[in-house]
Amino acid sequence: MTSFIRLIRFKNLLIITLTQVVIKFSLISPYLSNSALSNIDFCIYLFALIAIVAGGYIINDIYDIEIDKINKPEARIIEKKISKKFAFKAYYMLNLIGITSGFYAAYQVNKLWLGIIFIYFTISLWQYSKQHKISFIIGNLQVAFLTALSILNLVLLDIEEFSTLLMNLGWMIYSCLGQDTWGNFIREEYIEPISSPIILYIIIFYAGFSFITTLIREIIKDLEDAEGDTKIGANTLAIKFGMQRTKQIIILLNILPILGIAYFQYFQYSVLSSTFSIELSYWGVNYISAAYTVLLQVLLITLILKVSSSHTKADFHAASTLSKTIMIMGILSIPLFTYLHLY
């Protein structure tokens, strides 16, 4: 049982569960009275997602049997603790359960077509494990996209007027290209109670944050596994560009969330330093939230410094762990900001 728990990356599944629960109960449920998923249906949806991701970890280890003999021989599970035959059976069973549960959750909210997304998750994770993992950048982008999609999928299922909100978002972005509409939009819409569009925009921001931080971590892991990947003829970013250029790419990618947080900090500063004739409550705008965003930036800058000074497998493993910590800290800002806003 312990070996199987390690095989399905139980800790990573807990992070996925935490992300989904936080978004559901710290953003959607407190602010939207017309969310589509009941608590029971949400649990079924979450079970579907976790089952498919767990299956993805299993098939990844099945295809990585030979490379894991080089990269992590001491941590290898398949053919050492668990037979390959049993692993395949568990993979098929988890995907069957996940897809079935996903379609059921989609049916419960009258969006049966969204069940296709769970099939897409299954196929994509299989493709990643079989061929994209050792290809140039495609595998990294695929994992990052699936991470972001797992967040947006909850929005698709749970927010009933999603299509209208998405069109509004597109119009807002289009407007911002020609004039400074964003600041005005925030000041008009970003008041208590938070409106449905703002919930969508916040979730999209966190999906983008998850995409970038996951991409960064995947590239760091390529540096960590470069020795084994080279021996099997992989063409990852780390192998094609080498250590130094790959580290430069990671640093450039880290600048994106730093700038994104800085933009939000500008909004925090403009509100906290202004005097309004009436008292307005803004989500994520108070001194504790401001300090938390500074902490996130410090962690991102620390990651840049860590990657810059890394040379060994152990160094890159530590950087990968730090990047995961940043992801968790980013997600935990949601319940903190909501609690400070409501209470």
N, C-alpha and C positions, 0 to 999 in steps of 0.2 A: 504493500500500500504506500509506504514512504517513497519507494522508487517511482511509482506512478504519479504521485503528487509532484515530485521533482520533474518528471517527464513533461507534464502539462504546464510547468512554470507557474505554480500556484501563487507565488508572490506577484507575478505580473498580472494574473487574473484578478487578484485583489485590487490592483491599481486600476484596472479597467472597470471593475465593479464600483470602486470609489468614485471614479469619474462620472459614471452614469448616474449613480445615486445622488451625487452632489448637484449635478445639473437638473435632475428631475425634482429634487426636494428642496434645493436652495435657490433655484431660478424659476422653473416653470410653475410648480405647484403654489409657491407663496404669492406669485404675482398674477397668474392667469387662472381665472375661474372656469374657463372652458377648455381645459386640457383634455385630450381625447383618451389617453390611457388611464384606466383605473389602476389602483395600486397592485391588484392581482395581475392585470394584463401587463403592467410594467415588469413585474417579476418574471412573467413568462417570456417577455421580450428579452430581458437581461439574461435569463437562462439560455435562450437561443443564441445570443451573442457569445456568451462565455463558452458554450459547448463547441461552437464553430472555431473560436480562437484556440481552445484547448486542442481540438483536432488539428489545427494548423501547426501547433508546436510539435505534435506527434509526427506528422508527415515530414516536417522539417528535419527532425532528428533521424528519421528513417533514411532520407536521402543524404544525410550528413554523416553516416556511419564511418566512412573511410576518412573524411577530413577531420572528424572529431578524434580519431586515433592520433592525429598530429597536434591539433589545436588544444584539446582538453581531454587527454586520455584518462585522467583521474575522475572526471565528471561524466564520462560516457555511461549511458544507461541501457540503450538498446543493444542486444546481443551480449550484454554483460550482466544486467539485472533483469531485463525484460526481453522476451523473445521477439523477433521481428514479426512473426505470425500474429502474436497477441497484439502488438502495436498496431498492425494493419486493421485488425478487427475492432479495436478501440477507436481508431480513426474513422472508420465507416459508420460505426454506431453513433459517435458523437455528432458527426455531420448530419446523419439522418434525424437525430433528435433535434439538432439545432435548426435545420431547415423547416421541419414540421412545426416546431414551436414558433418560429419566425412567421410562417404563413398564418398560423392561428392568431398571433398577436395582430398582424396586419388585417386579418378578417374582422377581428373584434372592433377595429376602428374604421371599418368600411373602406380600407385601402389595401385590398388584397394584392394589388399589383406591386406593392412595396415588398412583398415576400421575395421578389426577384433579387432584391439587394442581398438577402442572405445566401442565395445561390451564388451571386457574384463574389461575396466574401469567400465562400468555400473554394470556388474555382481559382480566384486570385491567390489565395494562400497556397494552393497546390502548385500553381504556376511559379510562384516565387520560390518555393522549396525545390522544385525540379530543375528550373533553368535560370530564372531571373536573379537568384541570390548571388550567383557568381558572374553575372554580366555587368557591364559598365553602367553604373548609376541607376539603371532601370529598377533593380531590386530595392535600392534605397528609397527611390521615389514611390514605389508601390507600397511599401510598408508605411511610409509617412502618410500617403493618401488614405490608406485603409484606416489608419488611426484617426485621422480627421473625419472620415466618413462615418466611423462608429459613433461620433458625437452628433454629426448632422442627421444621421439616421433616426436618432431619438427625436429630433426636431420634426422631421418628416412625419413621424408617426403620432407625435403627441400634440403638436400645435395645429389646430384644425384649419386656420386660415393661412397656412404656410405659403401657398402659391402667391397670394396677394401680397404678403409681407416680402417675399423674394422680389417681386416686381418693384415694390417700393424701394427696396435696397438698391436694385439696379438703377433706378431713376436717381436716387440720392448720389450714387457714385458717379453717374453721368454728369449730374449737376456740379459736383465737386471738381470735375475736370476743368470746368470753365470759370468757376467763381468760388469764392470762399463760402460755400453753403454749409459745410460740416459744422462749423462753430454755431451758426444760427440754428441748424437742425437740433444740435445737442441742447441748446438753451430753450428751444421751444418744446421738445419732446421728453427731455431727460429729467422730468420732475416726478414727484411722488403723487399718485401711484405710478409706477413704471408701466409704460404702455407695451402692448404686444410687439410692435416693431423693435423697441429697444431690447427686449428679451432676445429676439432673433439676432440682432447685431452683436450683442454681448456673446452669445453662443458661437457665432461665426468667428468672432475675434479669438475666442479660446480654441476653436477648431484650428484656426491658422497658427496659433501658438503651439498647439500639439503637433501640427504638421512640421513646423520648423525644428522644434526641439527633438522630435523623433528622427527627422532626417539627419540632424547633427549627430545624434547618438548612433545611428546606423553606420555613418561614415567613420566615426571613432572606432566602432566595433570592427570595421574592415581593416583599420590600422592594427588593431589588436590581433586579428586573425590572419594577417598578411602572410606569415610564414607558411601556414597550412594551405592557404588559398593559392599561393604560388606553386606549390608542389602538385596541385591537381589541375593547373592550367587555367585558373580563374582570371577574369579580366575586370576586377573591381577598380573603383576609383583609386584606392591606395596603391594597387599594383601598376596601373597605367600611368599615373602621375607621380608616383613616388611619395615618400613620407613628407618631405618639406612642402611640396605644392599642395598636397592633400590637407596638411595642417593649415595652410593659408586659406583654403576654401572653407574649412570649418570655422576659422576666425571670422571670415566675411559673413558667413551664415549667422554667426552669433550676433553680429551687429544689427541684424534685422529685428529680432525681438527687443534688443536694447533700445533701438529707435522707436519701436512701437510703444514700449512702456514709457519712453520719454515723452511721446506725444500725449499719452494719457496723463502723465505727470504735469504737463503744461496745463491741461484742463483742470486738474486738481488744484494747481497753484492759482489759476485765474479765478476759481470759485472761492477758495479759502482766503484769498487776499482781497476779495471784493466785498462791498457793503450793499446788501439788497434792502429794499424798503419792506419786503416781506421775507419770512424765513422759508427757504426751500431746502428740501432734503434730496441729495444726489447719491445714487448708488456708487459706492467706491470712493466717495469724496469726503474724507475726514482725515484727521491727523494720523490716526492709527493705520488707515488704509494707505496713506501717503508713505508712511514709514515702511510698510510691507512692500510696496512697489520698489522702494530704494533697496530693500533686502534682495529682491529678485534680481535687480540690476547688478548688485554686488556679486551675487552668485554667478551670473552670466559672465561678468568680467573675470571672476576667479577661474571659471572654466576656460576662458581664453588664455589666461596665464598658465593654467595647468597643461593645456594642449600644447602650447608653445614650448614648454620645458620637457615634454614627454618624449621618450626615446625607446623605452622597453615595453614589452607586453604588459607588465604589471602597471606601468605608468598609464597606458591607454585604458587598462581595465578600471583604474581609479577614476580617470576622466569620464568613462562611460557611466560609472556609478554616480558621479556628480551630476551628469546630465539627466539621469533618471530622477535624482533628488530635485532638480530644478523643475522638471515636469510635475512632480507631485506637489511641490510648493506652489506652482502656478495654479493648479486645480484647487488647492486648499484655500486660495484667495477668494473663491466664490462664496463658500459658506461664511467666511469672515466678513466680507463686504456686505452680504445680505443681512447677517445678524446685526452689524453696526448700523445698517440702514433702517431696519425694522424696529430695533430695540434701543 
